[in-house]
Amino acid sequence: MNSIDYNRLLELKRLIKENKATKKERKEYMTLLYENGNISKEQYDKFLKDQNSDDIIGAALTIGGVVLATWLLSKLFGND
């Protein structure tokens, strides 16, 4: 897994979930997931074509939640 700023990912996820994220922040969130290999190029490209797609963002929020949960568990059990 690539190096990812989990704190930023968490903050962006929170903003998106609360409908407070700007288009730039939504794009940053998707870019973080894409560059880390958590979403496919096809998913990322679909997002770029229609940045307001609730389905794509909803799926990305779920994926981001899994990524963050995995990271937190690894911190909890010391498996950095």
PyMOL Python script that loads the backbone (N, CA, C, O; Angstrom):
from pymol import cmd

cmd.read_pdbstr("""\
ATOM      1  N   MET A   1       0.841  -1.177   0.000  1.00  0.00           N
ATOM      2  CA  MET A   1       0.000   0.000   0.000  1.00  0.00           C
ATOM      3  C   MET A   1       0.883   1.237   0.000  1.00  0.00           C
ATOM      4  O   MET A   1       1.872   1.307   0.730  1.00  0.00           O
ATOM      5  N   ASN A   2       0.528   2.183  -0.802  1.00  0.00           N
ATOM      6  CA  ASN A   2       1.271   3.435  -0.873  1.00  0.00           C
ATOM      7  C   ASN A   2       1.097   4.229   0.406  1.00  0.00           C
ATOM      8  O   ASN A   2       0.196   3.968   1.204  1.00  0.00           O
ATOM      9  N   SER A   3       1.973   5.202   0.587  1.00  0.00           N
ATOM     10  CA  SER A   3       1.839   6.089   1.730  1.00  0.00           C
ATOM     11  C   SER A   3       0.631   6.991   1.515  1.00  0.00           C
ATOM     12  O   SER A   3       0.504   7.628   0.470  1.00  0.00           O
ATOM     13  N   ILE A   4      -0.233   7.043   2.483  1.00  0.00           N
ATOM     14  CA  ILE A   4      -1.453   7.841   2.380  1.00  0.00           C
ATOM     15  C   ILE A   4      -1.617   8.628   3.667  1.00  0.00           C
ATOM     16  O   ILE A   4      -1.288   8.135   4.746  1.00  0.00           O
ATOM     17  N   ASP A   5      -2.113   9.825   3.560  1.00  0.00           N
ATOM     18  CA  ASP A   5      -2.371  10.657   4.725  1.00  0.00           C
ATOM     19  C   ASP A   5      -3.743  10.268   5.286  1.00  0.00           C
ATOM     20  O   ASP A   5      -4.771  10.798   4.863  1.00  0.00           O
ATOM     21  N   TYR A   6      -3.741   9.353   6.226  1.00  0.00           N
ATOM     22  CA  TYR A   6      -4.987   8.826   6.775  1.00  0.00           C
ATOM     23  C   TYR A   6      -5.786   9.894   7.513  1.00  0.00           C
ATOM     24  O   TYR A   6      -7.016   9.886   7.478  1.00  0.00           O
ATOM     25  N   ASN A   7      -5.101  10.796   8.168  1.00  0.00           N
ATOM     26  CA  ASN A   7      -5.814  11.863   8.865  1.00  0.00           C
ATOM     27  C   ASN A   7      -6.563  12.750   7.877  1.00  0.00           C
ATOM     28  O   ASN A   7      -7.698  13.153   8.132  1.00  0.00           O
ATOM     29  N   ARG A   8      -5.925  13.052   6.752  1.00  0.00           N
ATOM     30  CA  ARG A   8      -6.587  13.859   5.724  1.00  0.00           C
ATOM     31  C   ARG A   8      -7.749  13.077   5.100  1.00  0.00           C
ATOM     32  O   ARG A   8      -8.818  13.634   4.854  1.00  0.00           O
ATOM     33  N   LEU A   9      -7.531  11.801   4.851  1.00  0.00           N
ATOM     34  CA  LEU A   9      -8.582  10.962   4.296  1.00  0.00           C
ATOM     35  C   LEU A   9      -9.793  10.947   5.234  1.00  0.00           C
ATOM     36  O   LEU A   9     -10.933  11.041   4.779  1.00  0.00           O
ATOM     37  N   LEU A  10      -9.552  10.832   6.515  1.00  0.00           N
ATOM     38  CA  LEU A  10     -10.620  10.832   7.510  1.00  0.00           C
ATOM     39  C   LEU A  10     -11.366  12.162   7.509  1.00  0.00           C
ATOM     40  O   LEU A  10     -12.596  12.184   7.545  1.00  0.00           O
ATOM     41  N   GLU A  11     -10.636  13.257   7.467  1.00  0.00           N
ATOM     42  CA  GLU A  11     -11.255  14.581   7.452  1.00  0.00           C
ATOM     43  C   GLU A  11     -12.099  14.784   6.193  1.00  0.00           C
ATOM     44  O   GLU A  11     -13.220  15.286   6.267  1.00  0.00           O
ATOM     45  N   LEU A  12     -11.558  14.394   5.042  1.00  0.00           N
ATOM     46  CA  LEU A  12     -12.305  14.535   3.791  1.00  0.00           C
ATOM     47  C   LEU A  12     -13.557  13.663   3.811  1.00  0.00           C
ATOM     48  O   LEU A  12     -14.617  14.088   3.352  1.00  0.00           O
ATOM     49  N   LYS A  13     -13.441  12.458   4.334  1.00  0.00           N
ATOM     50  CA  LYS A  13     -14.590  11.552   4.428  1.00  0.00           C
ATOM     51  C   LYS A  13     -15.676  12.180   5.291  1.00  0.00           C
ATOM     52  O   LYS A  13     -16.859  12.115   4.956  1.00  0.00           O
ATOM     53  N   ARG A  14     -15.276  12.783   6.390  1.00  0.00           N
ATOM     54  CA  ARG A  14     -16.237  13.432   7.288  1.00  0.00           C
ATOM     55  C   ARG A  14     -16.939  14.591   6.581  1.00  0.00           C
ATOM     56  O   ARG A  14     -18.159  14.733   6.674  1.00  0.00           O
ATOM     57  N   LEU A  15     -16.171  15.412   5.880  1.00  0.00           N
ATOM     58  CA  LEU A  15     -16.756  16.550   5.173  1.00  0.00           C
ATOM     59  C   LEU A  15     -17.745  16.104   4.098  1.00  0.00           C
ATOM     60  O   LEU A  15     -18.814  16.695   3.944  1.00  0.00           O
ATOM     61  N   ILE A  16     -17.386  15.072   3.368  1.00  0.00           N
ATOM     62  CA  ILE A  16     -18.266  14.566   2.312  1.00  0.00           C
ATOM     63  C   ILE A  16     -19.542  14.003   2.914  1.00  0.00           C
ATOM     64  O   ILE A  16     -20.643  14.273   2.434  1.00  0.00           O
ATOM     65  N   LYS A  17     -19.383  13.227   3.958  1.00  0.00           N
ATOM     66  CA  LYS A  17     -20.550  12.603   4.598  1.00  0.00           C
ATOM     67  C   LYS A  17     -21.517  13.649   5.144  1.00  0.00           C
ATOM     68  O   LYS A  17     -22.730  13.440   5.135  1.00  0.00           O
ATOM     69  N   GLU A  18     -20.984  14.773   5.619  1.00  0.00           N
ATOM     70  CA  GLU A  18     -21.809  15.848   6.170  1.00  0.00           C
ATOM     71  C   GLU A  18     -22.255  16.855   5.101  1.00  0.00           C
ATOM     72  O   GLU A  18     -22.851  17.884   5.421  1.00  0.00           O
ATOM     73  N   ASN A  19     -21.964  16.552   3.844  1.00  0.00           N
ATOM     74  CA  ASN A  19     -22.300  17.445   2.720  1.00  0.00           C
ATOM     75  C   ASN A  19     -21.684  18.837   2.861  1.00  0.00           C
ATOM     76  O   ASN A  19     -22.295  19.831   2.469  1.00  0.00           O
ATOM     77  N   LYS A  20     -20.489  18.905   3.416  1.00  0.00           N
ATOM     78  CA  LYS A  20     -19.785  20.172   3.594  1.00  0.00           C
ATOM     79  C   LYS A  20     -18.545  20.267   2.707  1.00  0.00           C
ATOM     80  O   LYS A  20     -17.863  21.292   2.710  1.00  0.00           O
ATOM     81  N   ALA A  21     -18.248  19.224   1.958  1.00  0.00           N
ATOM     82  CA  ALA A  21     -17.028  19.193   1.136  1.00  0.00           C
ATOM     83  C   ALA A  21     -17.236  19.995  -0.144  1.00  0.00           C
ATOM     84  O   ALA A  21     -18.301  19.958  -0.760  1.00  0.00           O
ATOM     85  N   THR A  22     -16.195  20.714  -0.521  1.00  0.00           N
ATOM     86  CA  THR A  22     -16.198  21.422  -1.796  1.00  0.00           C
ATOM     87  C   THR A  22     -15.907  20.416  -2.904  1.00  0.00           C
ATOM     88  O   THR A  22     -15.521  19.280  -2.628  1.00  0.00           O
ATOM     89  N   LYS A  23     -16.090  20.828  -4.150  1.00  0.00           N
ATOM     90  CA  LYS A  23     -15.740  19.952  -5.274  1.00  0.00           C
ATOM     91  C   LYS A  23     -14.267  19.586  -5.227  1.00  0.00           C
ATOM     92  O   LYS A  23     -13.889  18.454  -5.531  1.00  0.00           O
ATOM     93  N   LYS A  24     -13.437  20.550  -4.846  1.00  0.00           N
ATOM     94  CA  LYS A  24     -11.990  20.306  -4.747  1.00  0.00           C
ATOM     95  C   LYS A  24     -11.690  19.240  -3.686  1.00  0.00           C
ATOM     96  O   LYS A  24     -10.839  18.376  -3.899  1.00  0.00           O
ATOM     97  N   GLU A  25     -12.378  19.298  -2.563  1.00  0.00           N
ATOM     98  CA  GLU A  25     -12.159  18.323  -1.491  1.00  0.00           C
ATOM     99  C   GLU A  25     -12.673  16.942  -1.894  1.00  0.00           C
ATOM    100  O   GLU A  25     -12.053  15.933  -1.560  1.00  0.00           O
ATOM    101  N   ARG A  26     -13.795  16.886  -2.604  1.00  0.00           N
ATOM    102  CA  ARG A  26     -14.300  15.605  -3.089  1.00  0.00           C
ATOM    103  C   ARG A  26     -13.309  14.983  -4.063  1.00  0.00           C
ATOM    104  O   ARG A  26     -13.055  13.779  -4.030  1.00  0.00           O
ATOM    105  N   LYS A  27     -12.752  15.828  -4.935  1.00  0.00           N
ATOM    106  CA  LYS A  27     -11.763  15.334  -5.893  1.00  0.00           C
ATOM    107  C   LYS A  27     -10.501  14.859  -5.162  1.00  0.00           C
ATOM    108  O   LYS A  27      -9.928  13.829  -5.518  1.00  0.00           O
ATOM    109  N   GLU A  28     -10.074  15.599  -4.155  1.00  0.00           N
ATOM    110  CA  GLU A  28      -8.893  15.200  -3.372  1.00  0.00           C
ATOM    111  C   GLU A  28      -9.108  13.842  -2.719  1.00  0.00           C
ATOM    112  O   GLU A  28      -8.209  13.001  -2.714  1.00  0.00           O
ATOM    113  N   TYR A  29     -10.294  13.629  -2.172  1.00  0.00           N
ATOM    114  CA  TYR A  29     -10.638  12.350  -1.538  1.00  0.00           C
ATOM    115  C   TYR A  29     -10.540  11.212  -2.548  1.00  0.00           C
ATOM    116  O   TYR A  29      -9.918  10.183  -2.286  1.00  0.00           O
ATOM    117  N   MET A  30     -11.163  11.415  -3.699  1.00  0.00           N
ATOM    118  CA  MET A  30     -11.138  10.385  -4.737  1.00  0.00           C
ATOM    119  C   MET A  30      -9.718  10.151  -5.248  1.00  0.00           C
ATOM    120  O   MET A  30      -9.334   9.014  -5.524  1.00  0.00           O
ATOM    121  N   THR A  31      -8.951  11.207  -5.373  1.00  0.00           N
ATOM    122  CA  THR A  31      -7.570  11.082  -5.838  1.00  0.00           C
ATOM    123  C   THR A  31      -6.731  10.291  -4.832  1.00  0.00           C
ATOM    124  O   THR A  31      -5.921   9.452  -5.223  1.00  0.00           O
ATOM    125  N   LEU A  32      -6.923  10.555  -3.548  1.00  0.00           N
ATOM    126  CA  LEU A  32      -6.202   9.790  -2.520  1.00  0.00           C
ATOM    127  C   LEU A  32      -6.517   8.298  -2.630  1.00  0.00           C
ATOM    128  O   LEU A  32      -5.618   7.459  -2.575  1.00  0.00           O
ATOM    129  N   LEU A  33      -7.795   7.980  -2.784  1.00  0.00           N
ATOM    130  CA  LEU A  33      -8.178   6.571  -2.915  1.00  0.00           C
ATOM    131  C   LEU A  33      -7.612   5.956  -4.189  1.00  0.00           C
ATOM    132  O   LEU A  33      -7.145   4.817  -4.174  1.00  0.00           O
ATOM    133  N   TYR A  34      -7.650   6.695  -5.282  1.00  0.00           N
ATOM    134  CA  TYR A  34      -7.144   6.179  -6.557  1.00  0.00           C
ATOM    135  C   TYR A  34      -5.631   5.967  -6.495  1.00  0.00           C
ATOM    136  O   TYR A  34      -5.133   4.902  -6.860  1.00  0.00           O
ATOM    137  N   GLU A  35      -4.915   6.970  -6.038  1.00  0.00           N
ATOM    138  CA  GLU A  35      -3.445   6.865  -5.984  1.00  0.00           C
ATOM    139  C   GLU A  35      -2.980   5.788  -5.017  1.00  0.00           C
ATOM    140  O   GLU A  35      -1.879   5.258  -5.164  1.00  0.00           O
ATOM    141  N   ASN A  36      -3.799   5.459  -4.039  1.00  0.00           N
ATOM    142  CA  ASN A  36      -3.447   4.411  -3.082  1.00  0.00           C
ATOM    143  C   ASN A  36      -3.872   3.022  -3.572  1.00  0.00           C
ATOM    144  O   ASN A  36      -3.591   2.013  -2.925  1.00  0.00           O
ATOM    145  N   GLY A  37      -4.550   2.985  -4.718  1.00  0.00           N
ATOM    146  CA  GLY A  37      -4.965   1.700  -5.278  1.00  0.00           C
ATOM    147  C   GLY A  37      -6.247   1.150  -4.692  1.00  0.00           C
ATOM    148  O   GLY A  37      -6.539  -0.036  -4.849  1.00  0.00           O
ATOM    149  N   ASN A  38      -7.026   1.999  -4.012  1.00  0.00           N
ATOM    150  CA  ASN A  38      -8.262   1.536  -3.388  1.00  0.00           C
ATOM    151  C   ASN A  38      -9.462   1.586  -4.326  1.00  0.00           C
ATOM    152  O   ASN A  38     -10.454   0.893  -4.098  1.00  0.00           O
ATOM    153  N   ILE A  39      -9.385   2.391  -5.368  1.00  0.00           N
ATOM    154  CA  ILE A  39     -10.423   2.404  -6.396  1.00  0.00           C
ATOM    155  C   ILE A  39      -9.731   2.254  -7.749  1.00  0.00           C
ATOM    156  O   ILE A  39      -8.557   2.589  -7.908  1.00  0.00           O
ATOM    157  N   SER A  40     -10.481   1.748  -8.707  1.00  0.00           N
ATOM    158  CA  SER A  40      -9.909   1.499 -10.037  1.00  0.00           C
ATOM    159  C   SER A  40      -9.849   2.780 -10.860  1.00  0.00           C
ATOM    160  O   SER A  40     -10.463   3.790 -10.517  1.00  0.00           O
ATOM    161  N   LYS A  41      -9.098   2.713 -11.948  1.00  0.00           N
ATOM    162  CA  LYS A  41      -9.024   3.841 -12.876  1.00  0.00           C
ATOM    163  C   LYS A  41     -10.407   4.119 -13.447  1.00  0.00           C
ATOM    164  O   LYS A  41     -10.785   5.275 -13.641  1.00  0.00           O
ATOM    165  N   GLU A  42     -11.157   3.060 -13.715  1.00  0.00           N
ATOM    166  CA  GLU A  42     -12.507   3.225 -14.253  1.00  0.00           C
ATOM    167  C   GLU A  42     -13.408   3.985 -13.274  1.00  0.00           C
ATOM    168  O   GLU A  42     -14.153   4.879 -13.675  1.00  0.00           O
ATOM    169  N   GLN A  43     -13.335   3.626 -12.000  1.00  0.00           N
ATOM    170  CA  GLN A  43     -14.131   4.331 -10.989  1.00  0.00           C
ATOM    171  C   GLN A  43     -13.704   5.796 -10.888  1.00  0.00           C
ATOM    172  O   GLN A  43     -14.540   6.694 -10.793  1.00  0.00           O
ATOM    173  N   TYR A  44     -12.401   6.018 -10.910  1.00  0.00           N
ATOM    174  CA  TYR A  44     -11.876   7.379 -10.809  1.00  0.00           C
ATOM    175  C   TYR A  44     -12.288   8.204 -12.024  1.00  0.00           C
ATOM    176  O   TYR A  44     -12.703   9.355 -11.888  1.00  0.00           O
ATOM    177  N   ASP A  45     -12.173   7.617 -13.203  1.00  0.00           N
ATOM    178  CA  ASP A  45     -12.557   8.325 -14.425  1.00  0.00           C
ATOM    179  C   ASP A  45     -14.049   8.647 -14.435  1.00  0.00           C
ATOM    180  O   ASP A  45     -14.442   9.729 -14.870  1.00  0.00           O
ATOM    181  N   LYS A  46     -14.876   7.727 -13.966  1.00  0.00           N
ATOM    182  CA  LYS A  46     -16.315   7.985 -13.887  1.00  0.00           C
ATOM    183  C   LYS A  46     -16.589   9.158 -12.957  1.00  0.00           C
ATOM    184  O   LYS A  46     -17.436  10.005 -13.242  1.00  0.00           O
ATOM    185  N   PHE A  47     -15.870   9.200 -11.848  1.00  0.00           N
ATOM    186  CA  PHE A  47     -16.024  10.318 -10.929  1.00  0.00           C
ATOM    187  C   PHE A  47     -15.638  11.632 -11.605  1.00  0.00           C
ATOM    188  O   PHE A  47     -16.352  12.627 -11.485  1.00  0.00           O
ATOM    189  N   LEU A  48     -14.511  11.635 -12.314  1.00  0.00           N
ATOM    190  CA  LEU A  48     -14.063  12.860 -12.957  1.00  0.00           C
ATOM    191  C   LEU A  48     -15.065  13.364 -13.995  1.00  0.00           C
ATOM    192  O   LEU A  48     -15.215  14.571 -14.188  1.00  0.00           O
ATOM    193  N   LYS A  49     -15.739  12.443 -14.654  1.00  0.00           N
ATOM    194  CA  LYS A  49     -16.740  12.841 -15.658  1.00  0.00           C
ATOM    195  C   LYS A  49     -17.983  13.422 -15.008  1.00  0.00           C
ATOM    196  O   LYS A  49     -18.592  14.342 -15.553  1.00  0.00           O
ATOM    197  N   ASP A  50     -18.366  12.903 -13.858  1.00  0.00           N
ATOM    198  CA  ASP A  50     -19.576  13.350 -13.169  1.00  0.00           C
ATOM    199  C   ASP A  50     -19.291  13.447 -11.676  1.00  0.00           C
ATOM    200  O   ASP A  50     -19.619  12.535 -10.917  1.00  0.00           O
ATOM    201  N   GLN A  51     -18.680  14.551 -11.256  1.00  0.00           N
ATOM    202  CA  GLN A  51     -18.222  14.694  -9.884  1.00  0.00           C
ATOM    203  C   GLN A  51     -19.359  14.777  -8.871  1.00  0.00           C
ATOM    204  O   GLN A  51     -19.111  14.722  -7.667  1.00  0.00           O
ATOM    205  N   ASN A  52     -20.574  14.906  -9.326  1.00  0.00           N
ATOM    206  CA  ASN A  52     -21.700  14.981  -8.409  1.00  0.00           C
ATOM    207  C   ASN A  52     -22.449  13.660  -8.284  1.00  0.00           C
ATOM    208  O   ASN A  52     -23.531  13.606  -7.700  1.00  0.00           O
ATOM    209  N   SER A  53     -21.878  12.611  -8.826  1.00  0.00           N
ATOM    210  CA  SER A  53     -22.549  11.310  -8.787  1.00  0.00           C
ATOM    211  C   SER A  53     -22.602  10.778  -7.361  1.00  0.00           C
ATOM    212  O   SER A  53     -21.575  10.444  -6.770  1.00  0.00           O
ATOM    213  N   ASP A  54     -23.798  10.705  -6.826  1.00  0.00           N
ATOM    214  CA  ASP A  54     -23.971  10.210  -5.458  1.00  0.00           C
ATOM    215  C   ASP A  54     -23.587   8.741  -5.327  1.00  0.00           C
ATOM    216  O   ASP A  54     -23.089   8.320  -4.283  1.00  0.00           O
ATOM    217  N   ASP A  55     -23.816   7.956  -6.387  1.00  0.00           N
ATOM    218  CA  ASP A  55     -23.476   6.528  -6.344  1.00  0.00           C
ATOM    219  C   ASP A  55     -21.972   6.323  -6.217  1.00  0.00           C
ATOM    220  O   ASP A  55     -21.514   5.507  -5.417  1.00  0.00           O
ATOM    221  N   ILE A  56     -21.213   7.061  -7.005  1.00  0.00           N
ATOM    222  CA  ILE A  56     -19.755   6.919  -6.981  1.00  0.00           C
ATOM    223  C   ILE A  56     -19.204   7.388  -5.644  1.00  0.00           C
ATOM    224  O   ILE A  56     -18.364   6.712  -5.050  1.00  0.00           O
ATOM    225  N   ILE A  57     -19.663   8.531  -5.167  1.00  0.00           N
ATOM    226  CA  ILE A  57     -19.193   9.049  -3.880  1.00  0.00           C
ATOM    227  C   ILE A  57     -19.612   8.110  -2.748  1.00  0.00           C
ATOM    228  O   ILE A  57     -18.836   7.866  -1.825  1.00  0.00           O
ATOM    229  N   GLY A  58     -20.822   7.589  -2.816  1.00  0.00           N
ATOM    230  CA  GLY A  58     -21.280   6.653  -1.781  1.00  0.00           C
ATOM    231  C   GLY A  58     -20.400   5.420  -1.701  1.00  0.00           C
ATOM    232  O   GLY A  58     -20.032   4.976  -0.614  1.00  0.00           O
ATOM    233  N   ALA A  59     -20.068   4.873  -2.855  1.00  0.00           N
ATOM    234  CA  ALA A  59     -19.172   3.706  -2.885  1.00  0.00           C
ATOM    235  C   ALA A  59     -17.793   4.077  -2.355  1.00  0.00           C
ATOM    236  O   ALA A  59     -17.173   3.308  -1.620  1.00  0.00           O
ATOM    237  N   ALA A  60     -17.322   5.252  -2.732  1.00  0.00           N
ATOM    238  CA  ALA A  60     -15.998   5.697  -2.274  1.00  0.00           C
ATOM    239  C   ALA A  60     -15.980   5.912  -0.764  1.00  0.00           C
ATOM    240  O   ALA A  60     -14.972   5.640  -0.113  1.00  0.00           O
ATOM    241  N   LEU A  61     -17.078   6.394  -0.205  1.00  0.00           N
ATOM    242  CA  LEU A  61     -17.145   6.561   1.249  1.00  0.00           C
ATOM    243  C   LEU A  61     -17.049   5.215   1.952  1.00  0.00           C
ATOM    244  O   LEU A  61     -16.400   5.097   2.992  1.00  0.00           O
ATOM    245  N   THR A  62     -17.685   4.215   1.392  1.00  0.00           N
ATOM    246  CA  THR A  62     -17.602   2.867   1.963  1.00  0.00           C
ATOM    247  C   THR A  62     -16.173   2.341   1.870  1.00  0.00           C
ATOM    248  O   THR A  62     -15.633   1.807   2.838  1.00  0.00           O
ATOM    249  N   ILE A  63     -15.571   2.498   0.701  1.00  0.00           N
ATOM    250  CA  ILE A  63     -14.188   2.043   0.502  1.00  0.00           C
ATOM    251  C   ILE A  63     -13.257   2.782   1.452  1.00  0.00           C
ATOM    252  O   ILE A  63     -12.402   2.170   2.092  1.00  0.00           O
ATOM    253  N   GLY A  64     -13.420   4.094   1.544  1.00  0.00           N
ATOM    254  CA  GLY A  64     -12.588   4.883   2.454  1.00  0.00           C
ATOM    255  C   GLY A  64     -12.765   4.453   3.896  1.00  0.00           C
ATOM    256  O   GLY A  64     -11.804   4.445   4.666  1.00  0.00           O
ATOM    257  N   GLY A  65     -13.988   4.097   4.268  1.00  0.00           N
ATOM    258  CA  GLY A  65     -14.244   3.614   5.624  1.00  0.00           C
ATOM    259  C   GLY A  65     -13.494   2.332   5.921  1.00  0.00           C
ATOM    260  O   GLY A  65     -12.954   2.157   7.014  1.00  0.00           O
ATOM    261  N   VAL A  66     -13.460   1.438   4.952  1.00  0.00           N
ATOM    262  CA  VAL A  66     -12.728   0.179   5.110  1.00  0.00           C
ATOM    263  C   VAL A  66     -11.226   0.448   5.220  1.00  0.00           C
ATOM    264  O   VAL A  66     -10.540  -0.134   6.061  1.00  0.00           O
ATOM    265  N   VAL A  67     -10.730   1.334   4.365  1.00  0.00           N
ATOM    266  CA  VAL A  67      -9.299   1.688   4.400  1.00  0.00           C
ATOM    267  C   VAL A  67      -8.941   2.267   5.758  1.00  0.00           C
ATOM    268  O   VAL A  67      -7.927   1.894   6.347  1.00  0.00           O
ATOM    269  N   LEU A  68      -9.768   3.175   6.256  1.00  0.00           N
ATOM    270  CA  LEU A  68      -9.496   3.796   7.553  1.00  0.00           C
ATOM    271  C   LEU A  68      -9.620   2.796   8.694  1.00  0.00           C
ATOM    272  O   LEU A  68      -8.821   2.830   9.631  1.00  0.00           O
ATOM    273  N   ALA A  69     -10.593   1.917   8.634  1.00  0.00           N
ATOM    274  CA  ALA A  69     -10.749   0.903   9.685  1.00  0.00           C
ATOM    275  C   ALA A  69      -9.532  -0.020   9.727  1.00  0.00           C
ATOM    276  O   ALA A  69      -9.037  -0.359  10.802  1.00  0.00           O
ATOM    277  N   THR A  70      -9.058  -0.418   8.557  1.00  0.00           N
ATOM    278  CA  THR A  70      -7.876  -1.268   8.475  1.00  0.00           C
ATOM    279  C   THR A  70      -6.665  -0.558   9.063  1.00  0.00           C
ATOM    280  O   THR A  70      -5.887  -1.156   9.806  1.00  0.00           O
ATOM    281  N   TRP A  71      -6.511   0.717   8.729  1.00  0.00           N
ATOM    282  CA  TRP A  71      -5.392   1.509   9.245  1.00  0.00           C
ATOM    283  C   TRP A  71      -5.475   1.617  10.771  1.00  0.00           C
ATOM    284  O   TRP A  71      -4.475   1.439  11.467  1.00  0.00           O
ATOM    285  N   LEU A  72      -6.672   1.909  11.284  1.00  0.00           N
ATOM    286  CA  LEU A  72      -6.826   2.041  12.723  1.00  0.00           C
ATOM    287  C   LEU A  72      -6.554   0.721  13.446  1.00  0.00           C
ATOM    288  O   LEU A  72      -5.940   0.711  14.512  1.00  0.00           O
ATOM    289  N   LEU A  73      -7.007  -0.379  12.873  1.00  0.00           N
ATOM    290  CA  LEU A  73      -6.722  -1.685  13.485  1.00  0.00           C
ATOM    291  C   LEU A  73      -5.228  -1.984  13.478  1.00  0.00           C
ATOM    292  O   LEU A  73      -4.696  -2.534  14.441  1.00  0.00           O
ATOM    293  N   SER A  74      -4.556  -1.623  12.396  1.00  0.00           N
ATOM    294  CA  SER A  74      -3.110  -1.873  12.341  1.00  0.00           C
ATOM    295  C   SER A  74      -2.389  -1.023  13.402  1.00  0.00           C
ATOM    296  O   SER A  74      -1.401  -1.466  13.987  1.00  0.00           O
ATOM    297  N   LYS A  75      -2.891   0.201  13.645  1.00  0.00           N
ATOM    298  CA  LYS A  75      -2.306   1.045  14.697  1.00  0.00           C
ATOM    299  C   LYS A  75      -2.584   0.453  16.072  1.00  0.00           C
ATOM    300  O   LYS A  75      -1.717   0.439  16.946  1.00  0.00           O
ATOM    301  N   LEU A  76      -3.798  -0.032  16.245  1.00  0.00           N
ATOM    302  CA  LEU A  76      -4.197  -0.603  17.518  1.00  0.00           C
ATOM    303  C   LEU A  76      -3.362  -1.821  17.882  1.00  0.00           C
ATOM    304  O   LEU A  76      -2.976  -1.996  19.038  1.00  0.00           O
ATOM    305  N   PHE A  77      -3.085  -2.661  16.891  1.00  0.00           N
ATOM    306  CA  PHE A  77      -2.331  -3.880  17.136  1.00  0.00           C
ATOM    307  C   PHE A  77      -0.848  -3.749  16.814  1.00  0.00           C
ATOM    308  O   PHE A  77      -0.105  -4.729  16.873  1.00  0.00           O
ATOM    309  N   GLY A  78      -0.417  -2.536  16.474  1.00  0.00           N
ATOM    310  CA  GLY A  78       1.009  -2.254  16.271  1.00  0.00           C
ATOM    311  C   GLY A  78       1.615  -2.892  15.029  1.00  0.00           C
ATOM    312  O   GLY A  78       2.808  -3.195  15.015  1.00  0.00           O
ATOM    313  N   ASN A  79       0.813  -3.102  13.984  1.00  0.00           N
ATOM    314  CA  ASN A  79       1.321  -3.691  12.744  1.00  0.00           C
ATOM    315  C   ASN A  79       1.576  -2.622  11.698  1.00  0.00           C
ATOM    316  O   ASN A  79       1.021  -2.692  10.601  1.00  0.00           O
ATOM    317  N   ASP A  80       2.403  -1.636  12.012  1.00  0.00           N
ATOM    318  CA  ASP A  80       2.676  -0.539  11.075  1.00  0.00           C
ATOM    319  C   ASP A  80       3.302  -1.074   9.862  1.00  0.00           C
ATOM    320  O   ASP A  80       3.614  -0.317   8.943  1.00  0.00           O
TER     321      ASP A  80
END
""", "prot")
cmd.dss("prot")
cmd.show_as("cartoon", "prot")
cmd.util.cbc("prot")
cmd.orient("prot")
